[in-house]
């Protein structure tokens, strides 16, 4: 057994996770990539046995043939001192086996995990791989969904393995010893017990036993001994799951699941579902039926049963595609109910930093949320008694509700105004001019609080007027921002968060205060990086490392008590913008954006054909830069467990990734110098995003390059190294383009600064021309203008365009059409006068790529213009959307 600190090549052992007959499992750290991995070690006593080593390497070959979001990935294989080991993805969560100790799964989770497991099996079966050891301890439940583990007994196209032992590979599993079948026997198909050939339909039988156990909390087949258990599997039929479920809010299931399970558990393989794909399709059909497929549960209390059935039916509908509640009266059931509302078709929650993009009406009957649709931020309202969301307005951010739930307020960043719109219809009304940096809060006394960039918190009448400053930045505490005001019930006090710098000028942990609107010193409540909301009857909600926490709070005494309790743990999470977007109503409904942030970095040729790239399922943002020599990539990645982003470097030839920045703050948006020796990037280490320069050998070359009131992002660097093109956000003119010297001299100057928005500036290779995007025509279009700023600009795109990119010789300019998602090419005939042809379509990106960002697409072009790197969602991404939780306070109230 290996102790902490032992090295296996580049992997440093941290702790042991499990041990058994076929291997030892360790948690380890990959010191090259600074990531946690799981290492499966073949025990020394088996190293000399040819059959054991053959099985071990067979498992590696099988896993390496699989690449699926719901199958644990193999990263590496190795051998040291005669001991073979596998390096696998470290999966955090709990096994399905452990989860089932707490009883059956709610309908929403059951269907979600079942579809994901069936999808993973279908992927394996199409690769001619039969798992043969499907059981709860080989399924991990994570924030991103189910993960299928342990292919130690799998049968692949090369050869079959028949020894009946398990080789579990992750924490929480029960590793079975040599020659035993305890823990696996319950899930064996009749043909396995009889020694006949196993195939994909064997896995389908095991899947049926899993589905039964997930639904009922009980095993499908039982026996007092191995002999009686075998007899039960061979001869008996389990009861229908609809009758075995408990008669409560968790117990409502579509009756069609009985048919699915019965056919999975058919004794003859010929009578079962013949493929996992058919099985997955059947489950998705059941899901799509929604409330029509849900049966009522019997209960002694008819009124309680009616309420529970209504909400459980709504949860099933919401989870699987309809995403909407069907009950008009939100009577809260006794059980905690969770479901997901998918965002509208063609829309997406922006990847990258998430601002506060959703709000619940105080009565809990409506959700206002913002998505990005065809490059436009769009405000929707979803009534819980309607089947479709309603579009309220475009160009909106930071929604918030009036106390009577009849108005939705929002910030219009393009106009620099705080507005409101009535649910009964009519045009939006202006409340005041403002540069809002977070979600406002509206009290029943008619007063709205909001924070303005680098100034403080203001109040304004909801009917409109001149804002009055309530808080000012405290110099003695080196404060640089006040954020996220939230009213307390009395209408006199509110909570807010302060950002400050430490003695070294680096952003310190944020502080949460409560204070009066009138005057007085603020009272420090806690340290938290996120927005903090009050929820009746007395809780504060906030986010810590992707988990939503609740802590008891006395609003009258303004004091906290007890420990924080986890309410949810799958928030789409970013520290710099509030640790994820969540909302809570006065009636006790909770909502938040959930789902994975993972994406794939794929390589495409000019026709859109994919080639192999080694980096998948990473939280890539939109900043991807290929080096001038075409051999390296810079990209910013967000750590979902910490919430901060760093710049990473990827070596294309060696297929190795390494962290380029290592600060505890956020570093993003890297830009290469033309000689490839320096990198400029944005960092919030001093508060707002400023620009810093670092050499590629790791030495920081300059401190703050450009610092103004708003966040700064560099978009290009001139070939002589003298100038940076920088995006700046102005309170007066919005997004502008500036020319900035990395050395600070001469002074920065604007090159594209109008009352419209300008962004995405890219210099031609000879520095003669600047390609950029502006919305002055009413839609985003690509233009080219002289870099000197003197002369007319020329429109390049014809039907919308963003994200311009140049070929290294300047003879071709690329951009993306946000409406169609097409990558377009424009031939440049004369670089001295910029004579260009008409745009030509090359290929289309996935719709989600163009929907998720209002101004920029995550892609770059190789120097010769023949290859493209694109950050794109996985082909089968886990579900994303608005997670809704009903009766989330049940367990908290019981413990008060």
N, C-alpha and C positions, 0 to 999 in steps of 0.2 A: 504494500500500500504506500502511495506517494504522499509526502507531507507538503504543506504550503511552501512555496518558493522554489520547488524543484522545477527544472526546465526540461521540456521536451522540444528541442529545436527552439523556435521562437515563441513557444507557449509556456507560460508560467502558471504552475498549479496554484489554485486558490483554496479549494476545499473539495472533499469527496461528496458526491451526491448519492451514490448507491453502489452496491456490489452484489454479485451473484454468480451463477454458474458459468455464464458466457462472457463476463466482462465486468470491469470497474468503470464507473462514470465519475468524472471530475469536472468541477467548474474551474476554468482557467482563463487567463488573459493573453490575448494575442498582443505581444509587446510592439509589433510593427504597426498594427492598425489601431491599437488601444481600444480593443473591443473584447467583450466577454464571449467565450465560446464554451462548448461542452466537448470533453475529450472522452472517448470510449477506448479503454485499454484492454487488450487481450492479456489475461493473467499469465504470469511467467510459467506456471505449471502446464499450460496448454501451448506454449510457444513452440515446443518441439513436436507437437502432434500435427501431422499433415492435414488431417480432416478438420481440426479446429482452425488452423490458419487458412485453409481453403474456404471455410464458411465465413470467416472474418473478411477476407478479401472479396468474397462473393457479395456480402452485404454492401461493401463499399462500391462495387461496380453497379449494383442495383440502384443504390441511392443516387449515385452520380448521374444516372440516366433520367432522373426525375427533377423537374424544375417547376414547382407549383406553390402558390402562396399558402396552401393548407397542408403541405408536406414539409417536415423538418429537413433543412438543406444540409448537404455535405460540403464543407469548405476545403478540406485537405485530408490527405493520408500520409502517414509517416512511419518510421521505424527507428528506434534508438536502443542500442545495447541488446539487440535481438528481440525487443518487445514491439509489436505492431500496435498502432493506434489510429483511430479515426477522429477527425476534428469536425464538429457539427455546429450548426446554429444553436445558440443557447436560447431556450424558449422560457419566458417568464409567465407564470400563471399557475394553475392547478390542474391536476389530471381530472378527467371525467370521473374516474373512480373515487377521488376525494370529494368531488362535488356531489356525487350521488349519496354520500353519507348524510347529507342534509335533506334528502328527499328528492322527489321528481323535479324535473325542470319545468319552469313556466312555458306556456305554449310558444311564446315568441322566441325564447332561446332554443327550445327544442327544435323548431323548424329551421331556424338559422343554422345551428350546428349540424343538423341532419343533412341539409343541402350541401354544406361545405365538405362534410366527410364523404358524401356520395360523389361530389365533384373530384375530390382527391383520389378516390378509388378509381373513378373513370379514367383519370390521367394515368394512373399506374397500370391499369388493365390495358390501355391503348399502347403502353410500352411493353406489353406481354409480361407484366409482373403481377403475380398474385401475392397478396400480403400474408395470408394464412394464419395470422395471429391477431386479428382485430378484436379488441376488448377495451374496456374503459381505461385501464391503466396505460394503454398505448395511444390515448387521445389527450392532448393538452388543450385546455381552454385558456385563451389569452385575450387581451384587449382587442386584438385583430381578428379573433375568431378561433376556430378549431384548428389544431395541427396534428397530423397523423405521424406517429413515430414508429421506430423499431421495425426494420425490415430484416431482422436477423433470421427469421424463419421463412422469408419470402422465397417464392419460386419464380425464376426468371427464364429468359429464353436460352441461357447458356446451359444450365443444368439444374436439377431439383435437389433439395435438401429435405430429408424426411425425419431427422431426429426431433422428437417432440419437446424441445426446450425453448424458453424465451430468452431474449437478450435485450431487455428494456434499456432505453438509452437516455432517459431524462429524469429529473427529480420527481419524486412522488410515485414512481413506479415500483412494483414489487418484483424484483428480479428472481426468476424461478431457477432452481438448481437443476443440475444435470439429471435427466431421466424422469423428471416429475411433470405432471400435468395439472396440478392444483392451481387454480386461478386462471387457467386457460380452458379447461374442460367445459365450463358452462357455455362457451361461445363456439364450440366445435360443431361443424356440420356432420350429418350422419355419414357422409362418404369418408370424412376424416377418421371417424371412430371405427369404420369398417375397413380402413386401410386402402380405400379406392382412390383414384386419381383426383386431386384437387384442382379446381380452375377458378375463374373469376366468380362463378356462381357460388363457390364455397365462401368467398368474402361476403357475398350478398346475404347468405344465411346468417353469418356473424353480425352483419349490419342490422338484420332484423332483430337479433337478440339485444343489440345496443339500443335500437329505437324503442323496444319494449321497456327496457330498464330506464331509459331517459324519461319515458312517459309515466311510468308507474312507481319508480324507485325500487322495484323488485326484479329479480332475475326471471327470465322467461321460463327456464327449466330448473327444477329443484330436485334434490334427492338426499336421503340420509347417508348415503355412501356413494362411492364412485360408481358402483354397479347400478344402483337405483337411479343415479343421475343420468348415466348412459342410457338406461332403459327409457327414462323420461324423454330424452332428446330423440330417441329412435321411434317412440310410439305415441307420445301424448301431444296435446295442443294447448298452448297457453290461453288464458281467458282473453276476451277482447280488451284492448287498453282503455276503451271508452268506459267500460264497466269497472275497471280496476283503479281508475283515477279517483282521487279524493273529491268529495262533493263540496268544493269551495272555488274561489276565484282562480286557483292554479289548475283546477281539474277540468276545465272546458277544452275539449279537443275536437277537431274536425273528424267526423265518423269515417271519412275516407282513409284515415290513417290505419284503421282496423284492417281494411283491405290490403294496404301496402305491407303491413307487418305480416299478415297471414300468407301473402304470396312470397315474401322473403323467406319465411320459415317452412315452406313446403319441403316435405321429406325428400322428394325427388328433385334433383337439379333442373330437370327439364320443365318442372312446374313452377319454377321461380322466375323472377325477373331475369331476363337473359343478359342484361348489361347494366352496369352502374349508371350509364347515361340515361337509359330508360327509367331507372329508379329515381334519378335526380329530376328528370322531367316530370315524373308523377308527383314528386314532392312539391315542385314549383307550381304545378297545376293546383294542388290542394291549397297552397299558399295564395294563389291568385283568386281562389273562390272566396277568400275572406270570410265575412260573417255568414255567408250562405252555407259554409261548411262547418260551422260551429254548433255543437249541440248544447242544450241546456242541462245543467246539473240539478239533481234533486237536493232539496234542503228542507228543514223543518220550518224555517223562517222564509215565507214566500217573498216578502218585501226585500229581504237581504239577497235572496237568490236573484231577483229581478235586477237589482243594482249590479251585482257581481257579473251576471251574464252579459249585461250591456257593456260593461267596461272590458271584460275579457274578449268579447267579440270585436270591440273596437281595437284592442291591442293586436289581435291576429290580423285584422285588415291593415292596420298601419304598418306592421312589420314587413309584409311581403309585397308591397307594391302599391296598394291603394294609399296607404300612409295617412289615413284620416280617421278621426273619431266619428262615429255615427250617432252617439248619444247626444241629445240636446241638453239634458240637465246633468251637469257634472257632479252627480252624487258620488262621493269618494268611497270606494269599497274598503273592506277590512284588509285585503291583501295588497301588498305593493305590486303594482303593475307597471311594466316597462315595455315600450315599443318605440319604433323608429318611423319618422315621417321622411320619406325621400324627398330631395329637392326636385322641383319641376323639371321635366324633360328638356334637355338643351341647356340647362343651367348647372352651375357648380358652385360650391363653396370655394373661395379662393384658397389655393395652396400658397404657402408662404405665410408670413405673419397674419394672424386673424384678429381683426378688430372686433368690437362688440357688434355683432350682426344679427342679434335676435332679441325679442322682448315679448313677454307674456302680458296679456291684459290683466288688470287687477282681479277681474272676476273669473279668470282662468278659462275663458271660452274662446279666446283667439290668440294666435301667435303671429307676430310681425317678424319677418326675417328678410335678410338681404342676400341675394346671390349675384353672381356675375353671368350675364347672358349676352353672348355675341359681343363681348368686350365692354358691356355696360353694366354698372351696378344697379340692380333693380330691387325695389321694395315690394314685398308681397305681404298679404294677410291671409292666414288660413283659419277659417272658422271651424270649430270642432264639430259642427253639425252640417258641414258641407263636404262635398266630394272633390272640389277643386279649389285651389288657391286663387286669390284675386290680386291682380297687379294694381298697386296704388300709384307709383311714380317711379321714374327712372332717375339716375344720377343722385341716389340717396345713400346715406350711411347712418349708423348709430340710431336705430329706431327706439322710441320710448312712448309710453301710453299716458293718456290722461287718466285721472283717478276714476272717472265714470266709464272708462273703457270705450268711449265713443270717438276719441281723436287719437291719431298717431302722429307724434312729433318725429322729426328727423333733421339731420344736418345735410345741407346741399353743398358739398365742397367746391363744386365748380362755380357756385355763386357766392360762396362765403356767407351763407345765411342759415339761420335756424328757422325751420318752418313747421307747420302742422297741417294735417289734412283730415277732414271729417270722414267717418265711416259711412255716412249717409250720402256722400258724393260732393262734388264741387272741386274747384281748383285749390291747390295748397295756399295757405296764408303765411305771410312772413311774420315771424315773431321778432327777430332782431338780426342785425349783422353780427357775425361772430366767426372765429376760427376755432371750431370745436375740436378737441383732441380725444374725446371719449363720449360715452353715452350720457345725456342729461337725465335729470330726475325731476318728476312733476308731482307736487304735493296737492292734496285736496284743498289747501288754502289758496290755490291759484298761483303759486310761485314755482318757477323752474330754476334749478341750479345746473350749471355746466362749467366745465374747465376750459380755459383758453391757453394756447401754447405759450409756455415760459412766462406766464403772467400770474395765474392764480384762478380761483373759483369766483364765478359771478352769479347773481340772481337777476331774473327778469320776470315781469308778469306774463302769464300764459296768453293774455290777450294782446301782448305786444308792448314794446316800450324800449327804453334805454337801459342796457345792463348796468348793474351796480356791483362793484367789486366787493367780495365778501372776505376773501383771504388774500394775503400777500406772501410772497416768498420770503422766508425767514433767513436773513444773512448769517446769523449766528449758527444756524444749523446747516449752512451751505446748501440750501434747498434750490433746486433748479426746475421743479415742476410740482404742481398739485393735480391729482388725477381722481377720476371715478367718484364724484360726490354721490351720496345715497341718503335720502331722507330717512329719519326715524319717525315713528308715528306721531309725536307731539307737534311736528311741523316747525319746531324751533331749533332742533339739533340735527346734525347730519354727520355722516362718516365720510372721510376722504383719505386718500393715500398720498404721501409726500415722497418725492424722489430727491435725494441729496448726494453730495460728493463727500468722500472721506478726505483726510489730510493730504493724501497724495493726488487728489484730483480725479480719483476713480469712483464710479458710481457705487454707493453703499447699498446694503439691503434696504428695501422700502419700508416705511413706517406708516401704520394706519392710526389715524386720530379720529376723535369725536369732538365737536365743538358747536357752539351756538351760532346762529346766523347773526345775532346782534353784535356780540363782542366777546372778549374773554380769551384766555389761553386755551389752546387745544389740549385735550387729554390723550396721552398715548395709550392705545389699546393693545396693539400687537405689532409684530413684524410679519409682513406678508407681501409677496410679489404680485398678487393679483388684486383685481377688483373685489370688494367686500360688499355683500348685500344683506339687509335685514329681512328676516322672514318671520311672520307671526307663527306661534304665540311668543317666540323669544329665541331666535337663533341668528347667528351670523354665518353666512355661507361664503367660502373662498376656495381658491384652488392652490394646491401644492403639488408640483411635479406631476401634473396630469390627473390628479385625483381631486374630486370635489368633496370638501369637508364641511361639516356643520359643528358649531360650538354654541353652547347655551349662553345667552346674553340677556341681561336685565336692562331693558330700554329706559326704565325710570331712573335706576341707579347708575346706568351706563357702565356696567361691569361684566366681565366674562367669568365663567366658572366651568370647572370640569375640563375634560380632555376633548379635543376635536374628534368627531366620528366620521368615518368615510361614508359618503352617500353614493358616489359614482366614481369610476376609475378609468373611463375610456374617453375622456375629453380630448378633442383635437386641440393641441396644447402648444402655446408659445408664451414664454415668460414676458417678453417685452411689450406685448399688447394685451396683457391681462390674463395670461394663463388659460386661454380658452374662453369661448363665449358661452355664457350661461344666463338663465333668467329664472325668476320664481314669482308666482302670483300670490296675492293675498289669500286666495282660496286654497293654496297648498299644492298647486301643480308646478312641477319643475321641468325645465327644458334646457338642453345644451347641444352644441354641435359635437358629434362624436364621429369615430371612425379613424382608420389608419391614414397616415400622412405619407406612406411609402410611394415610391415611383421607381421606374426603371430608366436607366440611361442607355438608350439604344442607338445603334449606328445604322444609317440609311445611305443608299446611293442616290443618284439623281432621279431614279425612277421610283424611289420610295421603298426599294427592297431592303430588308433587314439583313445585317450581318451580326456575327457573335460579338457581344460585349459582356465583360465579366461583372458589371456592377448593376445589380437589380435589387428591388425592394428596399431602397434607401430614401430618406426624406430629402431628395434633391429639390432645390428651389429653382427659380427661373434664371439664375446667374450661372451660366456655363460658358467658359472661355477656353478655346483651343489656343495653345501657345503658338508663337510665330513660326516655329519649326515644325509644327504639327505633331509633336511627339508627346505632349503633356496636356492635361486639362486642369483648370481650376474651377471649382464649384463650391457653393455654400450648402452645407447640410445642417439640419437641425436635429439635435439629440432629443428625442421625445421624452426621455426620462429626466432630463435636466431642464429642457426648454430653451437652451441657448443654441445659437448657430456658430459654426466655425467654417473657415475656408479650408478645403481639402485639395490636395494635389494628386492627380492620377497619372501614372506612367503608362502610356498606351502600349509600348513595346514589351515592357516587363510585366504588365498587368498587375501593378502594385499601387496601393493607395496609401497616402500618409497625410497626417494632419499638418496644415501649413500655419494656422494660427491656433494658439492654445490659451488665450485669455478666458477668464470666467465670464466675461461679458459677451455680447453678440458681435461677431465679425462676419461680414457678408459682402456681396457684390464686388468680387475681385476683378481687376483689369491688369493685363500684362503690359509692360513697356514693350516697345517694338523690338528691342534687342533681347527680350526674354529674361533680363537680369533683375528687374524690379517688378513689384506688384503694388498697386494701390487698392485699398479696400475701405469699407465703411466699418466703424466701430462705435458702440455707444458707451465706451468706458468712461467718458466724461459727461454722460447724460444723453443728449440727442446724438444721432449718427453724424460723426465727423469723419474726415478722410485721413488715412494714415498710409505711409509707404514703408515697405519692407523688401529687402533684397531676397532673391531666391535661395541664397545660402543661409537664410534664417536670421540675418541681422536687421534690426529695425533701423531704417535709414532716416526717417523723419518723424516728428511728432505730428501735431495737427497741421494738415495742409490747408484746409479750408473749413472754416467754422462760422456758421451763421445761425439764425434763430431756429430754422427747421432742419430736418434730416437731410444729409447730403449723400448723393450717389454719383460716383464717376462712371461715365459711359465709354470713354475712349482716351487714348494717350497719343499725342503727335509723334511722328517718326523721329524728330530731333530731341524728344524728351522734354521740350520746353513748356508744353501746354497739356492740360487736362480739360476734357469736356465734362462738365458737371451739371447734374440736375439739381435745382434748388426750388424749394417750396416757399413762395412769398405769400404773405397775407393779402397783399394788394392785387397781384397778378397771377396767383396760382403757380403752376409748375413752369419753370423757365430753364433755359440753357445758358450756362456761364462758361467762360474761358478762364482757367485758373493755372497759375504757375506752381509747380511742386515746391519751388524754392521760396515762394511768397513774394517775389518781385518779378515783374511789376504787379500792381494791384489787380485783383480779379475784375472782369468786366462782363456784362451780359452780351450774348450774341444773338439770342432769340428770346425776346421778352416782350410779350404783348398781353392783351386782356384775355387771350385764348391760352390753351394749354400746349406747351412744347416739351417733348421728351425724346429719349432714345437716340441721342446724337451719336453718329459714327463718322469718323474721318476717312476720306479716301486714302489709299496708300501713299499718294504723293502730297497729301495734306492740302490739296487745292479746294476740296469740296467737303461739305458737311451734309450727310443724309440725316434726316430727323423726322419726327412725326408731330403733326399738329391737328387740332380739331376745329380749326377756324371755319371749315366748310360745313360743319355740323356733324361730321363723322371723322374718324381717325384716318388720315392719309399721309403717305410718305412724300416728302419733298427733298430737293437738293438745293443748297445755296452755297455761294463762295464762303470759304472759311474765314476770309477777311471780314465778312459781314457786309461788304459793299457789293451791291448788285442784286438782281432779282432772283427769287427762288423759283424752281421749276417743279411742278407736280409730276411724280413718277407713278404712283398707284392710280388705278382707274376706278376701283370699286371697293375702297377701303384698304388700309395697309398699316401694319405695325412692324416693329422689330427689324429694321434694315440691317443688312450685313454686306460687306464688300469682299470680292475675291482679291487675292494678294496682288494681282497685276492691275487692278482697277478697271478691268474690262467687263465686269459683271457685277450687278447689284441685286441682292436677294431681299425679299420681305415676305411677310405672311398676311394673307387676306383674313381678317378676323371673322367674317361672316361665313365663308366657305371652309376655312381651315386649310387653304391651299398655300403651299410654298411657291412663290412666284420668282421668276428670273427676268431681269432686264439687261439686255446687252448694251454696253457702252462703246459706241463707235469712235468717239473722240474724247480723250480725257482732258484735253486742254480747254475745250469749250463745253464739255459735257453734252455731247450729242448722244442721245439714248433712243433705243427702240421701244416697242410696245411690250408690256409684261406678258410672259409666257408661263403657264402653269406647269410645274414639275411634278408634284404629288401632293396628297392631302394628309394632314396630321389628324390624329383622333379628335373628334369634336370636343372632348373634355379638355384637351390642351388649349384650345382657343377660347373656351368658355371660362376657364378658371382665373385668368388674369385680365384686368381691364386694359393694360398698357404694354405688356411685354410677354413674349413667349420664351420658354426655356429651351433654346436651341443655339447652335453655332455651326459655322461652315468651315470646312478644312481650307487651308491656304490655297489649294489648287481648285477649289470650288467643286470637287467631285464627291465629297462626302459630307454628311450632316450628322451631328450628335444632337439628340432630342431627349429632354426629360419628359417622360410620359407616364400616365397611370398604368399599372399592370393591366394585361389583357383581361384578367378576371379579378378586378379589385374587390376587396371586401366592401360590404355595404357602408355608405356614408349618408349622413342626413342629420335630421334633428331628432335627438333622443328625448323622449318624454317619459317622466316618472310620475305616477299617481300614488298618493298616499305614502310619499317618501318619509314622512315623519313618524310612521307607525312605530318602528322600533325605537326611535329617539324618544318619543313621548312615553313609552313604556318604562324607559330607564330614568326619566326625570324624577 
